[in-house]
């Protein structure tokens, strides 16, 4: 994995900036077919939320082992203020915000 190779090459991983963002659908959610909503949700949540979770999961053991590390997660516009006609995107970014807040509490 890239994180392991980075730690091996440089001796440590001191910071992670997790920033992922994709939006496949713009428009009223009510007009999306079930198939389109499901497909877009899987891709959008996979990139925007699961991508952040995977990055943090990969780097956290290194940071804990070395006793130091900083994680910066960027969630974009839809997290705190959902964006009209970007329903799935906003839901994914709300998940990123909730994940980040929970992680911060766990690592205090």
Secondary structure, DSSP 8 states (H G I E B T S, - for coil): -HHHHHHHHHS---EEEEE-------S-GGGS-HHHHHHHHHHHHIIIIIHHHHHHHHHHHHHHHHT--EEEEE--TTTTS--TT-HHHHHHHHHHHHHHHHHHHHT-
